[in-house]
């Protein structure tokens, strides 16, 4: 099992220079999930994008295994799927795996998410749920010890959500760290919770 750890020290997230939270200090260790809760617009996506290095924190520090930037980039899946609607399922999966993943396991990713029968179908012809499955293949082809997932169950049916839950469980058993913003219940004994709404209230009290 890998030994990984995400540590935040007095981290303040911001949108367009304005603070969205009070200071966040916590540690998420190998095999643990951090569930990020909050109402729409509270800052869940901003928090994940900050951890991904796409946004700068207003103050504070974040480190993975004692350093930042981390040796291996976090695997961040956000609301924007990054899929090419004019390309087929197979071409979309190959595109991401070829750029920053492992092309040799494309077949395994397609099989896991039950995409083999629609390989030649353009993304524009698929439902939102099947498009989400195509994006989620990156959890297999783009390996990282730190997963940052923003509403990954969006548009998934019950079967798709179970496939995702099983994949997350395997990553945790391997020593990975998962940070996830979701309204869906998660299973597991090693779950920590971060309530963005409560942090917003702390911020307003301080101000």
Backbone as a ProteinNet text record, in pm:
[ID]
protein_1_A
[PRIMARY]
XXXXXXXXXXXXXXXXXXXXXXXXXXXXXXXXXXXXXXXXXXXXXXXXXXXXXXXXXXXXXXXXXXXXXXXXXXXXXXXXXXXXXXXXXXXXXXXXXXXXXXXXXXXXXXXXXXXXXXXXXXXXXXXXXXXXXXXXXXXXXXXXXXXXXXXXXXXXXXXXXXXXXXXXXXXXXXXXXXXXXXXXXXXXXXXXXXXXXXXXXXXXXXX
[TERTIARY]
83.5	0	87.1	56.8	131.9	108.7	206.1	193.2	181.3	59.4	33.7	-38.1	-24.1	-89.4	-107.1	-229.2	-260	-277	-201.9	-205.8	-234.9	-337.8	-373.4	-350.3	-288	-258.2	-308.6	-415.3	-472.9	-502.5	-549.3	-576.3	-706.3	-700.6	-819	-841.4	-955.1	-985.1	-1054	-1039.4	-1090.7	-1147.5	-1244.6	-1299.2	-1282.6	-1206.9	-1178.7	-1124.4	-1036.1	-969.2	-1045.7	-1170.1	-1251.3	-1251.6	-1227.2	-1222.6	-1358.7	-1357.2	-1479.9	-1489.7	-1383.8	-1384.9	-1296.4	-1319.4	-1222.8	-1105.6	-1001	-883.4	-917.7	-866.5	-890.2	-760	-762.2	-646.2	-691.7	-636.8	-673.3	-570.7	-576.7	-490.1	-575.1	-551.9	-618	-508.5	-510.1	-403.6	-440.8	-343.8	-363.4	-485.4	-569.6	-687.5	-806.8	-798.2	-906.9	-974.7	-1103.9	-1182.5	-1214.7	-1198.9	-1248.9	-1371.2	-1489.2	-1613.1	-1635.3	-1649.9	-1669.5	-1818.1	-1879.9	-2023.1	-2047.3	-2165.4	-2200.6	-2307.6	-2376.8	-2481.5	-2420.9	-2503.4	-2456.3	-2398	-2278.5	-2212.4	-2134.5	-2132.8	-2063.9	-1912.7	-1861.2	-1716.5	-1656.4	-1739.4	-1685.9	-1592.7	-1636.9	-1554.4	-1428.6	-1441.6	-1324.6	-1222.3	-1269.5	-1178.9	-1103.9	-1175.2	-1111	-1014.3	-1052.9	-964.7	-839.9	-851.8	-734.2	-640.1	-694.9	-611	-544.4	-614	-559.9	-452.4	-434.6	-334.8	-385.2	-517	-574.6	-608.5	-624.8	-649.1	-551.5	-510	-419.2	-499.4	-457.8	-526.5	-497.5	-587.8	-565.3	-452.6	-446.8	-340	-334.5	-230.9	-214.9	-135.7	-121	-39.8	-113	-75.7	-121.7	-3.4	7.1	118.4	68.2	128.3	101.7	233.1	233.9	357.2	469.2	431.2	529.5	574.4	520.9	568.4	454.6	477.5	386.7	466.4	458.6	375.7	419.3	325.5	353.2	431	497.7	579.8	497.2	374.1	281.8	157.5	111.4	-3.4	-128.7	-212	-340.5	-426.4	-513.7	-610.3	-738.8	-765.4	-880.4	-986.3	-1106.8	-1221.4	-1326.6	-1352.4	-1445.9	-1574.5	-1652.1	-1780.2	-1759.1	-1654	-1623.7	-1550.1	-1615	-1564	-1438.8	-1416.3	-1299.5	-1311.2	-1432.5	-1456.4	-1482.2	-1439.9	-1464	-1590.2	-1695.4	-1825	-1825.4	-1736.7	-1734.9	-1657.3	-1579.8	-1502.1	-1581.7	-1540.3	-1606	-1563	-1632	-1594.3	-1449.4	-1413.2	-1277.1	-1173.9	-1202.4	-1105.5	-1090.4	-1199.2	-1190.7	-1105.5	-1128.4	-1051.2	-903.9	-878.5	-740.3	-670.4	-744.2	-685	-626.5	-705.4	-657	-548.5	-567.9	-467.8	-335.6	-341.6	-220.2	-147.1	-222.1	-159.5	-92.9	-161.5	-107.9	-150	-152.2	-193.8	-119.3	-190.8	-132.6	-215.1	-178	-256.1	-270.2	-176.9	-180.1	-296.2	-362.1	-474.5	-607.1	-611	-736.6	-844.4	-807.1	-904.2	-967.4	-886.5	-939.2	-1036.7	-1004.8	-1091.9	-1225.6	-1220.9	-1344	-1430.1	-1365.6	-1439.5	-1502.2	-1427.6	-1478	-1605.2	-1607.5	-1724.3	-1824.3	-1808.5	-1905.2	-1929.8	-1819.1	-1826.2	-1793.3	-1766.9	-1717	-1816.7	-1944.8	-2044.7	-2072.6	-2013.8	-2040.7	-1910.4	-1807	-1676.4	-1679.4	-1758.4	-1758.9	-1868.7	-1934.8	-2043.2	-1985.3	-2018	-1972.3	-2030.9	-1954.1	-2001.2	-2133	-2152.4	-2273.9	-2399.4	-2384.3	-2499.2	-2531	-2452.3	-2469.3	-2545.9	-2610.8	-2675.2	-2568.6	-2611.5	-2519.2	-2455.5	-2531	-2477.3	-2364.9	-2381.3	-2276.1	-2156.1	-2178.1	-2065.1	-1984.8	-2055.2	-1986.7	-1901.1	-1950.5	-1870.6	-1743.4	-1755	-1636.6	-1532.5	-1575.9	-1481.3	-1417.4	-1497	-1446.9	-1343	-1329.1	-1222.4	-1085.3	-1073.1	-943.9	-898.7	-991.8	-953.3	-872.2	-881.3	-803.4	-679.9	-698.4	-586.7	-492.4	-532.6	-448.9	-429.1	-332.8	-317.5	-245	-294.9	-236.9	-270.3	-184.4	-216.1	-320.3	-352.4	-448.9	-559.1	-682.2	-798.4	-881	-914.2	-999.3	-1121.6	-1236.3	-1355.3	-1469.2	-1515.5	-1622.9	-1753	-1842.8	-1971.7	-1954.5	-1872.7	-1846	-1965.4	-2065.4	-2183.2	-2291.3	-2264.1	-2363.5	-2405.5	-2536.6	-2596.6	-2576.8	-2507	-2487.1	-2611.2	-2641.5	-2746.3	-2689.4	-2772.4	-2729.5	-2611.5	-2613.9	-2504.6	-2374.3	-2382.7	-2263.1	-2205.1	-2293.1	-2247.1	-2177.7	-2226.9	-2163.2	-2024.8	-2011.9	-1881.2	-1781	-1826.5	-1739.1	-1700.8	-1797.6	-1770.1	-1667.9	-1679.8	-1584.7	-1445.3	-1436.8	-1306.4	-1241.3	-1320.6	-1268.3	-1218.6	-1294	-1253.9	-1120.9	-1101.1	-973.2	-859.2	-882.6	-775.5	-741.2	-841.1	-815.1	-736.8	-771.7	-700.7	-555.6	-527.6	-390.6	-313.2	-379.3	-312	-334.5	-429.8	-458.8	-536.5	-544.1	-621.7	-726.7	-852.1	-961.8	-1033.5	-1045.6	-1124.8	-1241	-1363.4	-1480	-1591.8	-1643.3	-1763	-1880.1	-1974.3	-2086.4	-2204.9	-2323.7	-2444.8	-2486.9	-2415.5	-2447.7	-2377.1	-2438.8	-2372.9	-2252.6	-2148.6	-2028.7	-2014.1	-1954.5	-1935.3	-1789.5	-1768.4	-1632.2	-1619.2	-1518.3	-1494.8	-1403.5	-1327.6	-1225.6	-1271.9	-1383.4	-1440.8	-1434.7	-1373.7	-1374.9	-1465.1	-1515.2	-1609.1	-1561.6	-1572.9	-1545.8	-1672.5	-1730	-1854.2	-1820.2	-1829.4	-1795.1	-1890	-2017.6	-2113.3	-2073.1	-2028.8	-1986.3	-1864.2	-1773.1	-1655.4	-1694.7	-1796.2	-1844.2	-1900.2	-1972.5	-2027.4	-1916.1	-1808.4	-1692.3	-1630.7	-1619.5	-1563.3	-1645.3	-1777.5	-1864.2	-1858.8	-1841.3	-1830	-1702.7	-1592.6	-1463.5	-1471.6	-1535.6	-1545.7	-1635.3
-120	0	125.2	219.2	342.8	426.4	512	601.3	743.8	794.1	926.9	1012.4	1144.4	1233.9	1371.6	1424	1560.5	1645.4	1754.3	1839.1	1983	2039.9	2179.7	2253.9	2370.6	2449.1	2592	2626.7	2761.4	2805.5	2712.7	2741.7	2821.2	2932.4	3013.9	3016.2	2963.6	2963	3093.8	3130.7	3260.2	3250.9	3339.7	3353.3	3498.7	3519.6	3654.4	3745	3689.6	3766	3782	3734.8	3746.7	3614	3613.5	3487.1	3418.9	3286.6	3207.5	3124.5	3122.5	3036.4	3095.2	3047	3068	2973.7	2982.7	2896.9	2748	2668.4	2523.6	2453.4	2380.5	2301.8	2158.6	2067.3	1926.3	1839.6	1711.9	1613.4	1496.6	1452.7	1334.3	1234.5	1119.8	1022.3	912.8	827.8	716.6	634.9	603.3	522.5	599.3	732.4	813.5	894.9	921.4	1008.9	1136.8	1250.3	1375.8	1414	1410.8	1450.9	1599.9	1673.2	1818	1845.7	1905	1932.6	2082.7	2118.8	2259.6	2284	2394.4	2430.4	2477.3	2489.4	2536.4	2677.2	2693.8	2823.5	2849.6	2753.4	2774.7	2775.5	2705.4	2703.2	2564.5	2461.6	2325.3	2311.2	2359.8	2348.5	2434	2551.2	2636.9	2566.5	2498.2	2423.8	2316	2237.9	2131.7	2188.3	2296.1	2357.1	2415.5	2459.6	2507.9	2392.3	2280	2163.3	2113.5	2129.5	2083.8	2177.1	2292.7	2387.8	2479.5	2477.3	2561.6	2701	2714.3	2843.2	2859.8	2982.1	3009	3036.1	2982	3015.2	3159.6	3217.3	3353	3355.1	3250.2	3236.2	3091.2	3059.6	2923.6	2836.2	2710.6	2617.1	2484.8	2415.4	2279.3	2198.4	2076.9	1990	1847.2	1776.8	1634.6	1561.8	1473	1402.5	1501.8	1612.9	1709.8	1810.9	1806.8	1902.6	1951.1	2065.3	2121.4	2216	2201.1	2104.1	1961	1869.8	1730.7	1665.6	1555.8	1487.5	1438	1392.9	1349.3	1437.8	1483.3	1571.9	1504.7	1580.7	1524.6	1490.4	1393.7	1359.7	1433.9	1541.4	1626.3	1606.4	1573	1562.1	1661.7	1763.3	1868.3	1861.2	1968.3	1972.7	1974.4	2040	2042.6	1913.2	1829.5	1694.1	1689.4	1791	1787.7	1685.5	1658.8	1561.8	1633.8	1572	1626.6	1563.1	1642.1	1587.7	1528.9	1576.7	1526.9	1396.1	1360.7	1237.1	1121.5	1000.4	881.2	852.9	758.3	713.8	667.7	581.4	526.4	636.4	732.9	839.4	931.2	958	1041.4	976.6	848.8	778.9	772.1	742.7	734.1	869	976.7	1110.6	1143.9	1125.1	1156.8	1060.5	932.7	833.4	857.9	899.2	925.4	1049.5	1152.5	1278.4	1267.8	1206.5	1208.7	1085.5	971.6	850.8	727.9	616.9	486.5	421	443.8	389.8	238.5	170.8	24.7	-32.8	49.5	-2.7	60.5	115.8	170.9	62.7	-57.2	-165.9	-199.4	-200.8	-231.5	-123.7	2	112.4	106	78.1	67.1	-48.3	-158.5	-275.6	-248.2	-184	-161.3	-77.7	26.2	113.7	72.8	-49	-111	-25.9	19.3	106.9	34.9	-92.8	-164.6	-170.4	-163.9	-172.9	-39.1	69.1	201.3	273.9	198.6	257.5	356.6	328.2	410.6	517.1	535.5	633.7	770.2	876.8	1010.9	1050.5	1127.7	1171.2	1246.3	1321.5	1401.3	1316.5	1186.8	1097.8	1025.6	1050.5	978.3	1060.7	991.7	1058.1	1115.3	1204.5	1264.5	1158.1	1054.1	948.5	871.2	838.9	766	855.6	983	1074.3	1080.6	1075.9	1076.5	951.6	839.1	716.1	729.7	792.2	811.5	894.3	1002.5	1084.4	1004.6	922	848.5	742.4	709.3	615.2	668.7	799.5	858.1	810.4	767.5	714.6	587.1	523.8	402.9	434.7	515.7	539.3	649.6	733.6	843.7	826.4	748.9	711	819.5	841.5	939.7	898.5	929	896	988	1101.6	1197.3	1221.1	1182.5	1203.3	1318.9	1412.9	1526.7	1519.2	1485.3	1453	1547.2	1620.7	1718	1663.3	1620.3	1561.3	1450.5	1349.5	1244.7	1155.2	1152.9	1069.1	1141.9	1265.8	1343.3	1267.4	1250.3	1186.6	1035.3	976.7	832.4	760.5	644.9	560.5	482.3	400.5	327.2	235.1	169.7	79.6	156.1	271.3	351.3	401.8	441.2	488.3	376.7	254.2	140.5	113	124	104.8	207.5	332.1	437.1	411	373.8	345.9	234.4	129.7	18.3	63.2	149.9	198.9	286.2	369.9	451.5	363.1	257.2	168.2	101	58.7	-3.1	96	221.2	322.2	346.4	349.6	369.2	252.4	130.7	12.8	11.2	79.6	90	203.8	278.2	386.2	523.4	537.5	667	757	885.1	985.1	1038.9	1045.5	1089.9	1206.3	1316.6	1431.3	1442.6	1442.7	1432.9	1526.4	1603.1	1683.2	1609.5	1567.6	1489.9	1500.2	1491.6	1484.5	1339.4	1245.8	1104	1046.4	952.7	891.2	808.5	811.6	733.2	627	514.8	404.7	398.5	351.6	335.4	383	330.1	364	484.9	516	620.9	746.2	802.8	919.5	1039.5	1147.2	1274	1370.4	1471.8	1564.6	1707.8	1784.8	1928.2	2000.3	2080.3	2152.2	2295.9	2325.9	2458.4	2563.5	2528.7	2625	2669.2	2575.1	2609.1	2700.2	2675.4	2761	2901.1	2909.6	3040.8	3119.8	3050.2	3117.6	3168.3	3088	3129.8	3255.1	3258.7	3373.5	3498.3	3487.1	3601	3650.8	3555.9	3594.6	3675.7	3628.7	3698.3	3837.4	3845.8	3974.5	4068.1
0	0	0	-88.3	-96	29.8	62.3	175.9	123.5	116.3	62.1	165.4	151.8	245.9	183	192.1	149.8	275.4	284.2	403.3	363.9	427.5	407.9	538.3	528.1	647.5	627.1	699.1	694.1	550.7	469.3	328.5	315.5	244.7	217.9	67	22.5	-119.9	-158.4	-286.4	-329.7	-470	-497.8	-632	-674.2	-781.4	-832	-721.6	-640.8	-536.5	-407.4	-403.9	-282.5	-207.5	-77.2	-1.5	0.6	-10.7	-5.2	121.7	201.5	319.8	427.4	548.1	652.8	630.7	712.1	693.9	707.6	614.7	614.1	651.1	759.8	801.9	825.5	748	762.4	691	722	657.4	611	488.1	434	398.6	464	447.6	348.2	319	226.5	266	167.6	192.3	243.9	247.7	300.4	190.5	211.4	124.3	200.4	133.8	186.3	104.2	167.5	102	124.2	14.5	20.6	1.9	103.3	101.1	92.8	41.1	35.1	-68.8	-53.8	-148.5	-280.1	-381.8	-511.3	-497.1	-553.2	-547.5	-420.4	-327.9	-200.2	-214.9	-317.1	-336.7	-347.6	-364.6	-374	-494.5	-609.3	-729.8	-717.3	-656.7	-635.2	-547.6	-444.5	-356.5	-434.8	-515.2	-591.1	-694.9	-761.8	-861.5	-796.3	-672.9	-600.1	-569.4	-524.9	-498.8	-627	-740.1	-868.5	-922.7	-858.3	-906.2	-1015.5	-1041.2	-1145.6	-1094.3	-963.8	-900.3	-784.3	-760	-648.2	-521.9	-408.8	-283.7	-245.2	-168.3	-120.8	-18	62.4	161.6	207.2	283.9	333.2	238.5	277.2	198.8	179.5	72.9	51	1.5	51.7	14.1	-0.2	-94.1	-109.1	-90.4	7.5	45	74.7	139.7	186.4	84	-37.9	-137.8	-226.7	-287.9	-388.2	-477.2	-607.1	-679.2	-647.8	-657.9	-627.1	-741	-708.8	-807.9	-926	-898.6	-1002.6	-997	-1110.9	-1114.6	-1059	-985.8	-942.7	-1063.7	-1048	-1152	-1117.7	-1192.1	-1164.8	-1272.2	-1230.3	-1319.9	-1274.1	-1357.5	-1321.7	-1401.7	-1393.8	-1464.7	-1615.5	-1661.3	-1803.3	-1837.5	-1912.2	-1933.2	-2019.8	-2101.2	-2187.3	-2298	-2341.8	-2448.6	-2579.8	-2689.4	-2822.6	-2878.5	-2890	-2927.9	-3068.3	-3155.9	-3293.3	-3307.2	-3204.3	-3208.6	-3150.6	-3185.9	-3134.5	-2991.3	-2929.8	-2795.6	-2793.7	-2887.1	-2890.9	-2908.5	-2995.6	-3021.9	-2900.9	-2829.9	-2711	-2603	-2579	-2476.1	-2516.4	-2643.2	-2691.6	-2684.5	-2709	-2707.4	-2571.6	-2466.4	-2331.9	-2286.5	-2315.3	-2274.2	-2345.4	-2471.6	-2547.4	-2500.6	-2458.9	-2417.3	-2280.8	-2185.3	-2048.9	-1970.6	-2037.4	-1968.2	-2016	-2016.2	-2048.6	-2158.9	-2286.5	-2398.2	-2394.3	-2330.5	-2329.8	-2248.9	-2166.8	-2089.1	-2130.7	-2251.2	-2303.2	-2308	-2354.1	-2364.6	-2231.2	-2126.4	-1993.4	-1946.6	-1977.7	-1937	-2010.6	-2140.1	-2218.8	-2170.2	-2138.4	-2090.4	-1954.2	-1865	-1729.8	-1731.5	-1813.6	-1818.7	-1926.9	-1979.2	-2069.7	-2194.6	-2254.2	-2371.2	-2501.7	-2493.2	-2611.3	-2726.2	-2696.3	-2803.2	-2870.2	-2819	-2877.8	-2914.3	-2944.1	-2971.6	-3087.5	-3189.1	-3309.7	-3309.8	-3197.5	-3188.1	-3149.6	-3222.5	-3183	-3047.8	-2971.5	-2839.8	-2848.8	-2954.9	-2968.7	-2978.5	-3004.7	-3017.3	-2886.2	-2784	-2658.2	-2556.2	-2463.3	-2350.9	-2258	-2168.1	-2072.1	-1982.6	-1948.6	-1863.6	-1929.4	-2057.6	-2128.4	-2155	-2175.9	-2189.8	-2060.2	-1947.4	-1818.2	-1802.8	-1848.2	-1841.6	-1925.3	-2040.8	-2125.4	-2050.7	-1986.4	-1909.9	-1796.7	-1729.5	-1613.5	-1649.8	-1777.7	-1816	-1777.9	-1760	-1721.7	-1584.7	-1500.3	-1370	-1384.1	-1500.5	-1526.5	-1611.3	-1715.5	-1809.1	-1764.2	-1669.5	-1621.1	-1470.7	-1432.1	-1292.7	-1212.6	-1090.5	-999.2	-856.8	-759.1	-619.9	-558.7	-626.7	-573.5	-676	-640.7	-726.9	-672.9	-761	-728.1	-817.9	-762.7	-841.9	-806.8	-906.5	-886.7	-944.5	-856.9	-895.6	-999.9	-971.3	-1071.6	-1100.9	-1012	-1036.5	-1116	-1156.3	-1230.9	-1356.4	-1372.9	-1490.7	-1497.4	-1400.8	-1402.2	-1350.8	-1410.5	-1355.5	-1237.9	-1176.3	-1057.1	-1087.7	-1203	-1239.2	-1258	-1326.2	-1347.1	-1216.7	-1123.6	-993	-915.4	-928.3	-861.3	-919.3	-1051.3	-1114.1	-1062	-1050.4	-999.5	-855.1	-771.7	-630.4	-615.8	-696.2	-689.4	-728.5	-829.3	-874.6	-767.9	-702.1	-592.9	-479.6	-447.7	-339.6	-368.1	-492.3	-530.2	-514	-557.6	-546	-400.3	-312.6	-170.8	-112.9	-152.9	-103.9	-148.9	-259.5	-309.2	-243.4	-156	-84.8	-142.6	-232.4	-290	-195.4	-232.7	-160.2	-256.3	-211.3	-297.2	-230.2	-304.3	-261	-358.2	-307.2	-393.5	-347.3	-441.5	-416.2	-479.3	-398.3	-449.5	-355.3	-412.4	-332.4	-308.7	-369.6	-355.3	-232.6	-162.6	-47.4	-90.8	-10.5	-37.6	69.9	30.5	123.9	166.4	288.9	336.7	479.9	548.3	688	703.7	598.8	608.8	535.1	579	514.2	608.9	561.7	632.3	555.7	624.4	561.8	580.2	471.2	475.6	431.9	520.6	492.6	453.1	323.3	274.6	330.6	345.9	401.2	541.5	623.7	759.3	756.1	661.6	648.6	603.4	517.4	474.5	592.4	680.1	797.8	887.9	900.4	980.1	920.4	787.8	719.4	747.1	736.4	755.8	900.8	993.3	1134.8	1158.1	1093.2	1107.7	1047.2	926.6	859.6	940.7
[MASK]
+++++++++++++++++++++++++++++++++++++++++++++++++++++++++++++++++++++++++++++++++++++++++++++++++++++++++++++++++++++++++++++++++++++++++++++++++++++++++++++++++++++++++++++++++++++++++++++++++++++++++++++++

